[in-house]
């Protein structure tokens, strides 16, 4: 597992997304998993893009 550093604003948005999913009837655990997976994908893609930029 790896660490993702989020700003306070990003943390707030993640919490809001989790709450929205829970309001739709998704369990808290599943909502957290969904948001965490999305954050990991975004972080992974950002790292790939920054590496590509270094080669330009």
HTML snippet that shows the backbone in 3Dmol.js (N, CA, C, O; Angstrom):
<script src="https://3Dmol.org/build/3Dmol-min.js"></script>
<div id="view" style="width:600px;height:400px;position:relative"></div>
<script>
const pdb = `
ATOM      1  N   UNK A   1       0.846  -1.182   0.000  1.00  0.00           N
ATOM      2  CA  UNK A   1       0.000   0.000   0.000  1.00  0.00           C
ATOM      3  C   UNK A   1       0.884   1.235   0.000  1.00  0.00           C
ATOM      4  O   UNK A   1       2.003   1.196   0.512  1.00  0.00           O
ATOM      5  N   UNK A   2       0.401   2.319  -0.562  1.00  0.00           N
ATOM      6  CA  UNK A   2       1.186   3.539  -0.618  1.00  0.00           C
ATOM      7  C   UNK A   2       0.402   4.703  -0.046  1.00  0.00           C
ATOM      8  O   UNK A   2      -0.826   4.678   0.032  1.00  0.00           O
ATOM      9  N   UNK A   3       1.144   5.720   0.351  1.00  0.00           N
ATOM     10  CA  UNK A   3       0.517   6.902   0.942  1.00  0.00           C
ATOM     11  C   UNK A   3       0.144   7.894  -0.144  1.00  0.00           C
ATOM     12  O   UNK A   3       0.898   8.115  -1.091  1.00  0.00           O
ATOM     13  N   UNK A   4      -1.007   8.477   0.006  1.00  0.00           N
ATOM     14  CA  UNK A   4      -1.442   9.557  -0.869  1.00  0.00           C
ATOM     15  C   UNK A   4      -1.646  10.769   0.021  1.00  0.00           C
ATOM     16  O   UNK A   4      -2.448  10.731   0.954  1.00  0.00           O
ATOM     17  N   UNK A   5      -0.930  11.833  -0.261  1.00  0.00           N
ATOM     18  CA  UNK A   5      -1.086  13.056   0.523  1.00  0.00           C
ATOM     19  C   UNK A   5      -2.167  13.918  -0.111  1.00  0.00           C
ATOM     20  O   UNK A   5      -2.064  14.311  -1.273  1.00  0.00           O
ATOM     21  N   UNK A   6      -3.201  14.206   0.665  1.00  0.00           N
ATOM     22  CA  UNK A   6      -4.311  15.017   0.185  1.00  0.00           C
ATOM     23  C   UNK A   6      -4.352  16.329   0.946  1.00  0.00           C
ATOM     24  O   UNK A   6      -4.056  16.386   2.139  1.00  0.00           O
ATOM     25  N   UNK A   7      -4.724  17.379   0.233  1.00  0.00           N
ATOM     26  CA  UNK A   7      -4.941  18.653   0.901  1.00  0.00           C
ATOM     27  C   UNK A   7      -6.220  18.547   1.728  1.00  0.00           C
ATOM     28  O   UNK A   7      -6.998  17.604   1.578  1.00  0.00           O
ATOM     29  N   UNK A   8      -6.418  19.517   2.590  1.00  0.00           N
ATOM     30  CA  UNK A   8      -7.640  19.522   3.402  1.00  0.00           C
ATOM     31  C   UNK A   8      -8.868  19.560   2.496  1.00  0.00           C
ATOM     32  O   UNK A   8      -9.854  18.869   2.753  1.00  0.00           O
ATOM     33  N   UNK A   9      -8.809  20.359   1.448  1.00  0.00           N
ATOM     34  CA  UNK A   9      -9.937  20.471   0.510  1.00  0.00           C
ATOM     35  C   UNK A   9     -10.215  19.125  -0.170  1.00  0.00           C
ATOM     36  O   UNK A   9     -11.372  18.732  -0.321  1.00  0.00           O
ATOM     37  N   UNK A  10      -9.161  18.424  -0.576  1.00  0.00           N
ATOM     38  CA  UNK A  10      -9.333  17.119  -1.208  1.00  0.00           C
ATOM     39  C   UNK A  10      -9.917  16.112  -0.222  1.00  0.00           C
ATOM     40  O   UNK A  10     -10.745  15.281  -0.594  1.00  0.00           O
ATOM     41  N   UNK A  11      -9.484  16.187   1.031  1.00  0.00           N
ATOM     42  CA  UNK A  11     -10.031  15.308   2.061  1.00  0.00           C
ATOM     43  C   UNK A  11     -11.519  15.573   2.252  1.00  0.00           C
ATOM     44  O   UNK A  11     -12.313  14.641   2.379  1.00  0.00           O
ATOM     45  N   UNK A  12     -11.889  16.849   2.271  1.00  0.00           N
ATOM     46  CA  UNK A  12     -13.299  17.218   2.438  1.00  0.00           C
ATOM     47  C   UNK A  12     -14.132  16.679   1.283  1.00  0.00           C
ATOM     48  O   UNK A  12     -15.231  16.167   1.494  1.00  0.00           O
ATOM     49  N   UNK A  13     -13.612  16.792   0.057  1.00  0.00           N
ATOM     50  CA  UNK A  13     -14.339  16.284  -1.110  1.00  0.00           C
ATOM     51  C   UNK A  13     -14.506  14.771  -1.028  1.00  0.00           C
ATOM     52  O   UNK A  13     -15.558  14.239  -1.381  1.00  0.00           O
ATOM     53  N   UNK A  14     -13.470  14.083  -0.565  1.00  0.00           N
ATOM     54  CA  UNK A  14     -13.552  12.629  -0.421  1.00  0.00           C
ATOM     55  C   UNK A  14     -14.633  12.261   0.591  1.00  0.00           C
ATOM     56  O   UNK A  14     -15.417  11.341   0.358  1.00  0.00           O
ATOM     57  N   UNK A  15     -14.675  12.969   1.699  1.00  0.00           N
ATOM     58  CA  UNK A  15     -15.698  12.715   2.722  1.00  0.00           C
ATOM     59  C   UNK A  15     -17.088  12.959   2.139  1.00  0.00           C
ATOM     60  O   UNK A  15     -18.007  12.174   2.374  1.00  0.00           O
ATOM     61  N   UNK A  16     -17.244  14.035   1.388  1.00  0.00           N
ATOM     62  CA  UNK A  16     -18.539  14.342   0.775  1.00  0.00           C
ATOM     63  C   UNK A  16     -18.959  13.248  -0.199  1.00  0.00           C
ATOM     64  O   UNK A  16     -20.131  12.874  -0.248  1.00  0.00           O
ATOM     65  N   UNK A  17     -18.007  12.735  -0.973  1.00  0.00           N
ATOM     66  CA  UNK A  17     -18.322  11.653  -1.912  1.00  0.00           C
ATOM     67  C   UNK A  17     -18.754  10.398  -1.158  1.00  0.00           C
ATOM     68  O   UNK A  17     -19.703   9.723  -1.559  1.00  0.00           O
ATOM     69  N   UNK A  18     -18.063  10.090  -0.078  1.00  0.00           N
ATOM     70  CA  UNK A  18     -18.428   8.929   0.739  1.00  0.00           C
ATOM     71  C   UNK A  18     -19.838   9.113   1.293  1.00  0.00           C
ATOM     72  O   UNK A  18     -20.642   8.182   1.267  1.00  0.00           O
ATOM     73  N   UNK A  19     -20.139  10.303   1.789  1.00  0.00           N
ATOM     74  CA  UNK A  19     -21.469  10.576   2.346  1.00  0.00           C
ATOM     75  C   UNK A  19     -22.552  10.471   1.277  1.00  0.00           C
ATOM     76  O   UNK A  19     -23.645   9.975   1.551  1.00  0.00           O
ATOM     77  N   UNK A  20     -22.259  10.934   0.059  1.00  0.00           N
ATOM     78  CA  UNK A  20     -23.231  10.836  -1.034  1.00  0.00           C
ATOM     79  C   UNK A  20     -23.517   9.375  -1.374  1.00  0.00           C
ATOM     80  O   UNK A  20     -24.668   8.992  -1.586  1.00  0.00           O
ATOM     81  N   UNK A  21     -22.460   8.565  -1.423  1.00  0.00           N
ATOM     82  CA  UNK A  21     -22.650   7.142  -1.708  1.00  0.00           C
ATOM     83  C   UNK A  21     -23.474   6.475  -0.612  1.00  0.00           C
ATOM     84  O   UNK A  21     -24.345   5.652  -0.896  1.00  0.00           O
ATOM     85  N   UNK A  22     -23.195   6.830   0.636  1.00  0.00           N
ATOM     86  CA  UNK A  22     -23.946   6.259   1.756  1.00  0.00           C
ATOM     87  C   UNK A  22     -25.412   6.688   1.703  1.00  0.00           C
ATOM     88  O   UNK A  22     -26.300   5.911   2.055  1.00  0.00           O
ATOM     89  N   UNK A  23     -25.666   7.913   1.270  1.00  0.00           N
ATOM     90  CA  UNK A  23     -27.041   8.395   1.154  1.00  0.00           C
ATOM     91  C   UNK A  23     -27.814   7.611   0.092  1.00  0.00           C
ATOM     92  O   UNK A  23     -29.043   7.543   0.125  1.00  0.00           O
ATOM     93  N   UNK A  24     -27.072   7.021  -0.852  1.00  0.00           N
ATOM     94  CA  UNK A  24     -27.695   6.205  -1.900  1.00  0.00           C
ATOM     95  C   UNK A  24     -27.863   4.755  -1.467  1.00  0.00           C
ATOM     96  O   UNK A  24     -28.311   3.916  -2.249  1.00  0.00           O
ATOM     97  N   UNK A  25     -27.499   4.459  -0.204  1.00  0.00           N
ATOM     98  CA  UNK A  25     -27.718   3.125   0.326  1.00  0.00           C
ATOM     99  C   UNK A  25     -26.500   2.219   0.328  1.00  0.00           C
ATOM    100  O   UNK A  25     -26.606   1.047   0.689  1.00  0.00           O
ATOM    101  N   UNK A  26     -25.351   2.738  -0.066  1.00  0.00           N
ATOM    102  CA  UNK A  26     -24.123   1.941  -0.055  1.00  0.00           C
ATOM    103  C   UNK A  26     -23.561   1.959   1.363  1.00  0.00           C
ATOM    104  O   UNK A  26     -23.581   2.992   2.032  1.00  0.00           O
ATOM    105  N   UNK A  27     -23.063   0.819   1.815  1.00  0.00           N
ATOM    106  CA  UNK A  27     -22.511   0.750   3.173  1.00  0.00           C
ATOM    107  C   UNK A  27     -21.290   1.654   3.289  1.00  0.00           C
ATOM    108  O   UNK A  27     -20.645   1.976   2.292  1.00  0.00           O
ATOM    109  N   UNK A  28     -20.983   2.056   4.515  1.00  0.00           N
ATOM    110  CA  UNK A  28     -19.844   2.955   4.724  1.00  0.00           C
ATOM    111  C   UNK A  28     -18.539   2.308   4.258  1.00  0.00           C
ATOM    112  O   UNK A  28     -17.704   2.968   3.638  1.00  0.00           O
ATOM    113  N   UNK A  29     -18.364   1.026   4.554  1.00  0.00           N
ATOM    114  CA  UNK A  29     -17.146   0.333   4.144  1.00  0.00           C
ATOM    115  C   UNK A  29     -16.980   0.294   2.639  1.00  0.00           C
ATOM    116  O   UNK A  29     -15.889   0.527   2.118  1.00  0.00           O
ATOM    117  N   UNK A  30     -18.074  -0.002   1.938  1.00  0.00           N
ATOM    118  CA  UNK A  30     -18.013  -0.058   0.476  1.00  0.00           C
ATOM    119  C   UNK A  30     -17.791   1.335  -0.111  1.00  0.00           C
ATOM    120  O   UNK A  30     -17.046   1.489  -1.078  1.00  0.00           O
ATOM    121  N   UNK A  31     -18.433   2.344   0.469  1.00  0.00           N
ATOM    122  CA  UNK A  31     -18.261   3.718  -0.008  1.00  0.00           C
ATOM    123  C   UNK A  31     -16.805   4.157   0.138  1.00  0.00           C
ATOM    124  O   UNK A  31     -16.244   4.786  -0.760  1.00  0.00           O
ATOM    125  N   UNK A  32     -16.204   3.822   1.265  1.00  0.00           N
ATOM    126  CA  UNK A  32     -14.793   4.162   1.488  1.00  0.00           C
ATOM    127  C   UNK A  32     -13.921   3.445   0.466  1.00  0.00           C
ATOM    128  O   UNK A  32     -12.991   4.037  -0.080  1.00  0.00           O
ATOM    129  N   UNK A  33     -14.215   2.173   0.204  1.00  0.00           N
ATOM    130  CA  UNK A  33     -13.443   1.419  -0.786  1.00  0.00           C
ATOM    131  C   UNK A  33     -13.538   2.055  -2.167  1.00  0.00           C
ATOM    132  O   UNK A  33     -12.533   2.168  -2.868  1.00  0.00           O
ATOM    133  N   UNK A  34     -14.722   2.465  -2.556  1.00  0.00           N
ATOM    134  CA  UNK A  34     -14.937   3.068  -3.871  1.00  0.00           C
ATOM    135  C   UNK A  34     -14.133   4.356  -4.007  1.00  0.00           C
ATOM    136  O   UNK A  34     -13.440   4.560  -5.003  1.00  0.00           O
ATOM    137  N   UNK A  35     -14.229   5.216  -3.009  1.00  0.00           N
ATOM    138  CA  UNK A  35     -13.523   6.501  -3.056  1.00  0.00           C
ATOM    139  C   UNK A  35     -12.013   6.284  -2.984  1.00  0.00           C
ATOM    140  O   UNK A  35     -11.259   6.954  -3.689  1.00  0.00           O
ATOM    141  N   UNK A  36     -11.567   5.359  -2.140  1.00  0.00           N
ATOM    142  CA  UNK A  36     -10.131   5.078  -2.028  1.00  0.00           C
ATOM    143  C   UNK A  36      -9.574   4.554  -3.344  1.00  0.00           C
ATOM    144  O   UNK A  36      -8.486   4.947  -3.763  1.00  0.00           O
ATOM    145  N   UNK A  37     -10.314   3.673  -3.988  1.00  0.00           N
ATOM    146  CA  UNK A  37      -9.865   3.133  -5.282  1.00  0.00           C
ATOM    147  C   UNK A  37      -9.755   4.249  -6.317  1.00  0.00           C
ATOM    148  O   UNK A  37      -8.790   4.301  -7.079  1.00  0.00           O
ATOM    149  N   UNK A  38     -10.741   5.140  -6.342  1.00  0.00           N
ATOM    150  CA  UNK A  38     -10.711   6.262  -7.284  1.00  0.00           C
ATOM    151  C   UNK A  38      -9.514   7.167  -7.009  1.00  0.00           C
ATOM    152  O   UNK A  38      -8.848   7.618  -7.941  1.00  0.00           O
ATOM    153  N   UNK A  39      -9.240   7.432  -5.739  1.00  0.00           N
ATOM    154  CA  UNK A  39      -8.090   8.272  -5.384  1.00  0.00           C
ATOM    155  C   UNK A  39      -6.777   7.618  -5.802  1.00  0.00           C
ATOM    156  O   UNK A  39      -5.871   8.294  -6.292  1.00  0.00           O
ATOM    157  N   UNK A  40      -6.673   6.297  -5.609  1.00  0.00           N
ATOM    158  CA  UNK A  40      -5.454   5.585  -6.015  1.00  0.00           C
ATOM    159  C   UNK A  40      -5.248   5.675  -7.524  1.00  0.00           C
ATOM    160  O   UNK A  40      -4.126   5.879  -7.988  1.00  0.00           O
ATOM    161  N   UNK A  41      -6.328   5.524  -8.288  1.00  0.00           N
ATOM    162  CA  UNK A  41      -6.232   5.605  -9.749  1.00  0.00           C
ATOM    163  C   UNK A  41      -5.788   6.998 -10.191  1.00  0.00           C
ATOM    164  O   UNK A  41      -4.931   7.140 -11.063  1.00  0.00           O
ATOM    165  N   UNK A  42      -6.378   8.014  -9.585  1.00  0.00           N
ATOM    166  CA  UNK A  42      -6.003   9.391  -9.917  1.00  0.00           C
ATOM    167  C   UNK A  42      -4.542   9.624  -9.577  1.00  0.00           C
ATOM    168  O   UNK A  42      -3.804  10.210 -10.369  1.00  0.00           O
ATOM    169  N   UNK A  43      -4.120   9.168  -8.404  1.00  0.00           N
ATOM    170  CA  UNK A  43      -2.736   9.347  -7.960  1.00  0.00           C
ATOM    171  C   UNK A  43      -1.774   8.610  -8.895  1.00  0.00           C
ATOM    172  O   UNK A  43      -0.723   9.138  -9.260  1.00  0.00           O
ATOM    173  N   UNK A  44      -2.147   7.379  -9.280  1.00  0.00           N
ATOM    174  CA  UNK A  44      -1.301   6.583 -10.171  1.00  0.00           C
ATOM    175  C   UNK A  44      -1.167   7.276 -11.525  1.00  0.00           C
ATOM    176  O   UNK A  44      -0.069   7.355 -12.077  1.00  0.00           O
ATOM    177  N   UNK A  45      -2.274   7.774 -12.058  1.00  0.00           N
ATOM    178  CA  UNK A  45      -2.250   8.466 -13.346  1.00  0.00           C
ATOM    179  C   UNK A  45      -1.457   9.758 -13.267  1.00  0.00           C
ATOM    180  O   UNK A  45      -0.746  10.103 -14.210  1.00  0.00           O
ATOM    181  N   UNK A  46      -1.568  10.479 -12.155  1.00  0.00           N
ATOM    182  CA  UNK A  46      -0.793  11.711 -11.977  1.00  0.00           C
ATOM    183  C   UNK A  46       0.698  11.412 -11.971  1.00  0.00           C
ATOM    184  O   UNK A  46       1.483  12.157 -12.556  1.00  0.00           O
ATOM    185  N   UNK A  47       1.095  10.318 -11.309  1.00  0.00           N
ATOM    186  CA  UNK A  47       2.515   9.949 -11.264  1.00  0.00           C
ATOM    187  C   UNK A  47       3.014   9.590 -12.658  1.00  0.00           C
ATOM    188  O   UNK A  47       4.125   9.968 -13.030  1.00  0.00           O
ATOM    189  N   UNK A  48       2.208   8.864 -13.435  1.00  0.00           N
ATOM    190  CA  UNK A  48       2.603   8.497 -14.796  1.00  0.00           C
ATOM    191  C   UNK A  48       2.753   9.745 -15.651  1.00  0.00           C
ATOM    192  O   UNK A  48       3.715   9.878 -16.407  1.00  0.00           O
ATOM    193  N   UNK A  49       1.794  10.662 -15.529  1.00  0.00           N
ATOM    194  CA  UNK A  49       1.841  11.884 -16.326  1.00  0.00           C
ATOM    195  C   UNK A  49       3.040  12.744 -15.963  1.00  0.00           C
ATOM    196  O   UNK A  49       3.651  13.347 -16.846  1.00  0.00           O
ATOM    197  N   UNK A  50       3.391  12.816 -14.685  1.00  0.00           N
ATOM    198  CA  UNK A  50       4.535  13.631 -14.285  1.00  0.00           C
ATOM    199  C   UNK A  50       5.828  13.007 -14.795  1.00  0.00           C
ATOM    200  O   UNK A  50       6.760  13.731 -15.146  1.00  0.00           O
ATOM    201  N   UNK A  51       5.902  11.679 -14.844  1.00  0.00           N
ATOM    202  CA  UNK A  51       7.087  11.019 -15.396  1.00  0.00           C
ATOM    203  C   UNK A  51       7.206  11.323 -16.881  1.00  0.00           C
ATOM    204  O   UNK A  51       8.302  11.574 -17.381  1.00  0.00           O
ATOM    205  N   UNK A  52       6.080  11.301 -17.585  1.00  0.00           N
ATOM    206  CA  UNK A  52       6.098  11.598 -19.020  1.00  0.00           C
ATOM    207  C   UNK A  52       6.590  13.016 -19.254  1.00  0.00           C
ATOM    208  O   UNK A  52       7.364  13.264 -20.178  1.00  0.00           O
ATOM    209  N   UNK A  53       6.147  13.938 -18.427  1.00  0.00           N
ATOM    210  CA  UNK A  53       6.568  15.326 -18.597  1.00  0.00           C
ATOM    211  C   UNK A  53       8.069  15.476 -18.393  1.00  0.00           C
ATOM    212  O   UNK A  53       8.698  16.314 -19.039  1.00  0.00           O
ATOM    213  N   UNK A  54       8.649  14.680 -17.507  1.00  0.00           N
ATOM    214  CA  UNK A  54      10.085  14.758 -17.263  1.00  0.00           C
ATOM    215  C   UNK A  54      10.893  14.331 -18.478  1.00  0.00           C
ATOM    216  O   UNK A  54      12.056  14.714 -18.604  1.00  0.00           O
ATOM    217  N   UNK A  55      10.311  13.554 -19.369  1.00  0.00           N
ATOM    218  CA  UNK A  55      11.028  13.088 -20.549  1.00  0.00           C
ATOM    219  C   UNK A  55      10.888  14.036 -21.730  1.00  0.00           C
ATOM    220  O   UNK A  55      11.542  13.833 -22.753  1.00  0.00           O
ATOM    221  N   UNK A  56      10.069  15.049 -21.624  1.00  0.00           N
ATOM    222  CA  UNK A  56       9.868  15.996 -22.736  1.00  0.00           C
ATOM    223  C   UNK A  56      11.022  16.952 -22.874  1.00  0.00           C
ATOM    224  O   UNK A  56      11.011  17.810 -23.756  1.00  0.00           O
TER     225      UNK A  56
END
`;
const viewer = $3Dmol.createViewer("view");
viewer.addModel(pdb, "pdb");
viewer.setStyle({}, {cartoon: {color: "spectrum"}});
viewer.zoomTo();
viewer.render();
</script>
